[in-house]
Amino acid sequence: MAILKMAKDSNILENNMVQTQASAAGTLSAIIFIIPGMLMIGYWQGFEFWQTLIVSACGGCLGVLFTIPLRRAMVVHSDLAYPEGVAAAEILKVGSSSKEQQKGGSGLKEIFSGGALAGIVALCSNGFQVLGSQLSLWFSVGRGMTQLPLSYSTALVGAGYLVGIAAGLSMLVGILIAWAGFVPYYTITSALPDGMTMQKFAGSVYQQRVRLIGAGAMGVAAVWTLLTLARPVIDGVKESLAAVRMPNADKGKHRMDIDMSAKSVGLVFLVTVVGLLCIFYAFVSPENLPAAETLTFTVVGVGVAVLMGFFVAAACAYMAGLVGTSSSPISGIGILAIIVASLVIAPVLNLLYEAYGFPGALPRPGMDPAQALAAPQAALMTTIAQGIFSGALEWGYIYIGIGLGVVLVAIDQFLKHSTKSLCLPPVVQTPLVVGAVLGYFLRKHLRAQGGEEAEAAGNRRGTLFASGLIVGESIIGVLLAGVIVVSVTGGGSDAPLALVGKDFAGTAEYLGLAVFAVSLLIFSKVVLGSSDK
């Protein structure tokens, strides 16, 4: 923004384009859930540059195309909050030269003070390590155990302030269901594995069981969301097509209500599909299958990718509008997408098995072992097949989640609030809840003291300060990562800036709690401004 402001006639639209590109890049980084998995299961020995590039580019293009009908359904004809979008808009106003857009103060003070506070706290905790980063409280529940960790992340508090009380309470419900319900139940009713502490067992129960329950619940919520959005999405597509066919003289639409032309959409989609076909063919062709089967697997794979892409895009877009991207459970949606894609893998694996067999596992006597699918792909397929066909995926927990999701959706419709989520770990959820509850009481106090005008002014200060908290902690995190990489590469420590040893951890934990409390007081003071004077 600072660079663009030096140019003649710079405006808020240029800044909006820059921040949109930056946010899209951050969202695309969710590919870290997928690509490293190829290494973990042994398919790749390193990151294939061209395959990674084409997959990322095609996924990004599909996402952009999907936003055309989804924009009208989720933005134009919706009352979703989009808390981080609101925060981005406020920062854009700060970067604008228009005095009208800066009405009520420039906002630079709030952004920089929030960034400075979060940066100093992050440096002292993650860099110098004189402050703890979280407090974990473990509780014995009969023979079992559970925990309530509290992260001292000021950035997550800021995100919680942005998402609001409804989403914050939804996260609180998720914490209670997971850590006051399922984790204690399974640690009580399950035998403690040999050589494992009860705390570690509770953590494994959450990772291996409760997250699957959460994925099942999210699946129901996502399907329900798509069903409720079906009509608006169809209407959005009709509006887009009608706008394209409308004569230029009759359009007269606002510039923000104009979509890409049908020709442009079709061209981008065609190029994207061709890219996906090339990638899928590159995965399938090393098996040396007959041309017809290779073509079938490639086309079916691309079809599943496009359909699942729209499903995931719609679910993620809805969650972003509801609770923002910082607290959106994208990993849970990723788990759900993988589970649905297993539904496709099973019949394909069975087809390959019946036709060629795997090394050491031939379906019929008299088959030539030399024709069995060779490693490493066959070994990978065998591993996946064993996981699916042996029931190692623990489908029972997913079914429990589906039942829970149905109940929550029913309650949701009765209460007309947001759908609950279980997939974020409590160390992330708790500061979000703190920020949401804090924001609720601050807004309520401002409204009681000065009416709607005072509430609006205080909320703007809080939004800018919260945005500064997110930016400040993020910048320090990136800088510290660079310092650590340089240190480790040179044979040094993975904590090069640490001023204290590990024996200081207990003291640092309580110092961190004290600083966290002070940060909340500073946040409150900024939001309230002069209302209490």
C-alpha positions, 0 to 999 in steps of 0.5 A, spaced: 500 500 500 505 504 501 508 503 494 502 504 491 500 510 494 506 513 491 503 513 484 499 518 481 491 517 482 492 511 486 486 508 489 483 503 494 481 498 488 488 497 487 490 496 494 484 491 494 487 487 488 493 486 492 490 484 499 486 479 495 492 476 491 495 476 498 489 472 501 489 467 496 496 465 496 495 464 504 489 460 502 492 456 497 497 454 502 492 449 504 495 444 499 500 443 505 495 438 507 496 434 501 502 434 497 507 432 503 502 426 504 505 424 497 512 423 501 509 420 507 506 414 504 512 413 499 509 415 493 514 421 492 522 421 494 521 429 493 517 434 491 516 434 483 516 441 481 512 441 475 506 436 478 506 441 484 506 447 480 500 444 475 496 441 481 497 448 485 495 452 478 489 448 476 486 448 483 487 455 484 483 456 477 478 452 479 477 455 486 476 462 482 471 459 477 467 456 483 467 463 486 462 466 480 456 462 482 458 462 490 459 469 490 452 471 489 449 465 493 454 467 499 455 474 499 450 478 494 444 474 497 447 472 504 448 475 511 454 471 512 459 476 517 465 475 513 469 477 519 476 477 516 473 481 510 470 486 514 477 487 517 481 487 510 476 493 508 477 497 514 485 496 513 484 498 506 480 504 508 486 506 512 491 505 506 486 510 502 487 517 501 480 519 501 478 523 507 471 520 507 474 513 507 478 515 513 472 518 517 473 517 525 481 517 524 486 514 520 486 508 524 494 507 523 495 508 531 490 502 532 494 497 527 501 499 529 500 498 536 496 492 535 502 489 531 507 492 536 504 488 542 503 482 538 510 482 535 513 483 542 509 478 546 511 473 540 518 475 540 518 474 548 515 467 547 517 464 541 524 467 540 527 469 547 522 463 551 522 468 557 514 467 556 510 461 555 506 460 549 500 456 552 497 453 559 495 446 559 490 444 565 489 436 565 483 433 569 482 426 572 475 424 570 474 417 574 479 413 571 480 417 565 483 424 563 481 430 559 485 437 558 483 444 557 489 448 554 489 456 553 494 458 548 496 465 549 496 467 542 494 475 541 493 473 534 487 468 535 484 473 540 484 478 535 481 473 530 476 471 536 474 478 536 473 479 529 468 472 528 463 474 534 460 471 539 455 466 535 461 463 532 465 463 539 460 460 542 459 455 537 467 453 538 466 453 545 460 448 544 465 444 540 470 444 545 465 441 551 463 436 546 470 433 544 474 434 551 468 434 556 464 428 552 468 424 548 475 424 550 473 423 557 468 417 555 474 414 551 479 414 556 475 411 561 472 406 557 478 404 553 484 400 556 490 404 557 496 402 552 502 399 555 508 404 556 503 410 555 501 415 560 494 417 561 496 424 558 498 422 551 493 417 551 488 422 551 491 426 546 491 420 541 484 419 543 483 426 540 487 425 534 485 418 532 477 418 534 474 424 536 477 428 530 474 422 525 467 424 529 468 431 528 469 429 520 463 426 520 459 431 523 462 436 519 460 432 513 453 432 515 453 440 516 457 441 509 451 437 505 446 440 509 449 447 507 450 445 500 442 443 500 440 450 503 445 453 498 442 449 492 437 454 490 441 461 491 447 458 487 442 456 481 439 463 481 446 466 481 448 462 475 442 464 472 443 471 474 450 471 471 448 468 464 442 473 464 447 478 465 452 475 459 446 475 454 444 482 456 445 487 451 450 492 453 445 498 452 441 495 458 446 492 462 447 499 466 450 495 472 455 497 478 462 494 476 462 490 482 456 486 479 459 484 473 462 477 472 467 474 467 464 473 461 462 466 459 467 465 454 473 467 459 470 462 464 469 456 458 476 458 456 479 458 463 475 451 465 478 448 459 485 450 460 484 447 467 481 441 465 487 439 460 492 441 466 488 436 470 488 430 465 495 431 464 497 430 471 492 424 472 495 421 466 502 422 469 500 418 475 496 413 472 501 411 466 507 408 469 502 402 471 503 400 463 495 399 463 491 398 457 490 405 453 482 404 454 483 403 462 488 408 463 484 413 459 478 411 463 481 412 470 484 419 468 477 421 466 474 419 472 479 422 476 478 428 473 471 428 474 471 426 481 476 432 482 472 437 479 466 435 483 469 434 490 473 441 488 466 444 488 464 441 494 470 443 498 470 450 495 462 451 497 464 448 504 470 452 505 467 459 503 461 458 508 466 457 514 470 463 512 463 467 511 461 464 518 468 464 522 473 467 518 479 463 515 483 463 521 479 459 525 476 455 519 477 448 520 480 446 513 483 440 515 477 437 517 474 439 510 480 435 507 479 429 512 472 429 509 474 430 502 479 424 503 474 419 506 469 421 500 475 419 495 476 413 498 469 411 496 472 411 489 479 408 490 475 402 493 472 399 486 478 402 482 483 398 486 478 392 486 478 392 478 486 393 478 486 387 483 481 382 479 485 384 472 492 384 474 493 382 482 498 385 486 505 382 488 504 376 493 496 377 492 493 374 485 486 373 485 486 367 480 490 361 480 495 360 474 496 368 473 503 370 471 506 374 477 510 378 472 504 381 470 502 384 477 502 391 478 509 393 480 512 397 486 512 403 488 505 404 486 502 397 487 505 397 494 502 404 495 495 401 492 496 395 497 497 399 503 491 403 501 487 397 500 489 394 506 487 400 510 480 400 507 478 393 506 481 391 513 476 396 516 483 400 519 479 407 517 475 406 524 468 408 520 465 407 526 467 414 529 465 417 522 458 414 523 458 417 530 460 423 527 454 423 522 449 422 527 452 427 532 452 432 526 444 430 524 443 432 531 446 438 531 443 441 525 436 439 528 438 443 534 441 449 529 435 449 525 431 450 532 435 455 535 437 458 528 444 459 530 451 457 526 453 449 526 458 447 531 464 444 529 469 439 533 475 439 528 479 445 531 484 443 537 482 446 543 489 450 544 486 454 537 479 454 539 480 457 547 483 464 545 478 464 539 473 463 544 476 468 549 476 474 544 469 473 541 466 473 549 471 479 550 468 483 544 461 481 546 462 484 552 466 490 550 460 492 544 455 491 549 458 496 554 459 501 549 452 500 546 450 502 553 454 508 555 454 511 548 449 508 543 450 505 536 454 511 534 459 509 540 459 502 539 460 503 531 466 507 533 469 502 538 468 496 534 472 500 528 478 501 533 477 494 535 477 491 528 483 495 526 487 493 533 485 486 532 488 486 525 494 489 527 495 483 532 494 478 527 499 481 522 504 483 528 504 475 530 505 473 523 511 477 521 515 475 527 513 468 526 516 468 519 522 472 521 523 467 527 522 461 522 528 464 518 533 465 524 531 458 526 533 455 519 539 459 518 541 457 525 540 449 524 543 449 517 549 452 520 549 446 525 546 451 531 541 450 536 533 450 534 532 456 539 538 460 537 534 466 541 533 463 547 535 467 553 533 461 558 533 454 559 528 448 559 528 449 567 525 456 566 518 453 563 514 453 569 515 460 570 515 462 563 508 459 563 505 463 569 509 469 566 506 468 559 499 468 563 500 474 566 502 478 560 496 475 556 491 478 561 495 485 560 494 484 553 487 483 554 486 489 558 490 493 553 485 490 548 479 493 552 482 499 553 483 501 545 476 498 544 473 503 549 477 509 547 474 515 551 468 512 553 469 511 560 472 518 561 
